[in-house]
Amino acid sequence: MSDSQDQNPRAEQTVCPYCGVGCTIEYAGNGKATGTAGPVNTKGEICPKGGAAFDVVEHEDRLTEPLVRESGHFVTAPWETALSRVANRLGEIIDQHGPDAVEFFASSNCTNEENYVFQKIARMLGTNNVDNCARLCHSSTVAAMSERLGAGAMTNTLDDLAETDCLLVTGANPAEQHPVIFRSYFLPAIRNGATLIHIDPRETDTTDAADIHLDVRPGYDIQLLNSMAKVVVEEGLVDESFIEDRTTSYTDLTAHLDDADIESGADAAGVAPETVREAARAYAEADRAAIVTGMGMSQHTSGTDNVHALLNLALLTGNVGRPGTGVNPLRGQNNVQGAGDVGALPNVLPGYEPVTDADARQRLADEWGVEPPNEPGLTETTATHQFGDAVKAAVVFGENPAVTEPNASSVRAGFGELDFCVVIDLFETATVEHADVVLPGSSWAEKAGTVTNTDRRVMRMRPNADLPGNARRDLDILTDLGRRLVGQSDAFDYDGPEAVFEELTRVNPLYAGMSYDGIGDSYQRWPFPADADSGTDVLHAETFASGEQTAPLLPVSPSPPADAVAEEQLVLTTGRALQHFNSGALTRRSETLMRMRGEDVLEIHPDDAAARNIEDGDTVVVESERGRVTVSAAVTAAIRPGVVFCTFHYLDPLANALTGDALDPVAEIPEYKHSAVTVRKAG
């Protein structure tokens, strides 16, 4: 691409391709995107990433022709050649090793319709080996909330959180990571008198607005949350009527908390006991208190238990089922919520019904003509460990697991052991380096469909540009592959994305009452039953989504992080920055965003820096048992002593060369937030 006019850019209302807020944007006529008033950004407000969203659409690095590997090198090929090679090689592998020899990586950055077709291909081939990057961000949150409440999404809406009396934000930095939510919903509540409690090992822009900051040691959240729960019980701050009517196992939890000690729990968590008491009182005494949770809670080997401990606080205080309350995970990618909703997960079908549910499988069989398998498939984090052994092939759709998976050097070596890999993407990413066939797909600006934002709003995307060169729309690529691989031509004959969505509403009860016309330029929110006039805003009001009137309180015991930390080591915790997104494959191609933040830094406390003779701006070597990187040091008191921080947006330094691949036993999420590292001055 060299001439932007080749893509005929135009202004059509669509949804920002980056985080899960769901801001409405459109082409601005000057090579940039602009915000326009929408369901979430009601005044047209956007963040820097949204304004730069068009930068990658017309980028000269765009893939515009299919690539096939010949004698170790990529050559361009006609679509027929590339698609035939994909169908033939995957068919051979399935014939020889069975369908479970293929792992399907769905895309949290692509539409509901595309992800629905993608998981349909996998399941009609006979495998549940389909997953998306929710595995890497909030799978532990979804697991805990689904088990206890019956649904793993935000319990409340952004609109009613703006009316809360207390915000308990834990393991999240919405001021930088979800800035439109923070400025348009959270700050008005705070200015109206709501108390903000921030639990995070760093002082961030979110902390600047907080009344109480608990700079917890990474990996010790359960000790902190159990101590807060002990204060609530000990000081008589429980909601007794809610406990009686809506919970079970209260005596089990209180007996467990009898053995907890507030002082020792606070000490283990690295915070002051009185600050723990202050935070617990502020949360429990508020008329309406809302928990907002992020990856600082979920990305641990104890991530599921961390969220269970959070749920105890909400249930003990009756902060569920009412406006301004609840437990609200902030989702990271623009359609990570939707990818799960439509079934791009190995253990559930569209609508989060278990693959073991015979009635749910029959509903799909009636629609597809083929019943999905009845055993859960491999998560992507487990599948990468089996590359070259049980897993012989990978289909990677719009994701970059060679960068985003933990212990990245090991994962890259695993990709090299595969018999076959096909990637559908926009650019030659680090994952493309391991592909045998690369299919050039469509960016956000070239597609229609729907995405589901962080508070369960389904919104429509519309094209703002034509495709570059010989690239194809992702939905067209997937339906063509489906016809070739599955062999039932009518199963993938759709007259555009609206026809896919109509099928989705027939098989996903959460979306049953939705339609493109109903969404229009606004949104519809799930759950939206077929016979309803609108979706449900606040979940769990009379009964929980599980169908039960009560939810259990659950004793939770702490477990140590996977990485033991030697005396000379520090704890590396990773996260995001305002200007960049995920693996950086898109945002690092934006001149605007790279001018704002062109390189990564390692935040290190002045005490830890002085002990290592490190000064601000020095190049340092960071090393774990998995790998090593070099990066500039940023000496700052904003990070707690003993902890260092960097993002995962850059290829150099590649933060995930350092992170471990130990997994939460329930959700199989990696422990990105606690890696033992040594840090020394380079040279």
Secondary structure by P-SEA (a helix, b strand, c coil): ccccccccccccbbbbcccccccccccccccbbbbcccccccccccccccccccccccccccccbbbbbcccbbbbbcaaaaaaaaaaaaaaaaaccccccbbbbbbccccaaaaaaaaaaaaaacccccccccccccaaaaaaaaaccccccccccaaaaaaccccccccccccccaaaaaaccaaaaaaabbbbbbbcccccccccccccccccccccaaaaaaaaaaaaaaacccaaaaaaccccaaaaaaaaaccccaaaaaaaacccaaaaaaaaaaaaaccbbbbbbccccccccaaaaaaaaaaaaaaaacccccccccbbbbbccccaaaaaaacccccccccccccccaaaaaaaaaaccccccccccccaaaaaaaccccccbbbbccccccccccaaaaaaaaaaaccbbbbbccccccccccccbbbbbbcccccccccccccbbbbbbbbccccccccccaaaaaaaaaaaacccccccccccaaaaaaaaaaccccccccccccccccccccccccccccccccccccccccccccccbbbbbbbcccccccccbbbbbbbcccccccccccccccaaaaaaccbbbbbbcaaaaaaaccccccbbbbbcccbbbbbbbbccccccccbbbbbcccccccccccccccccccccccccccccccccccc
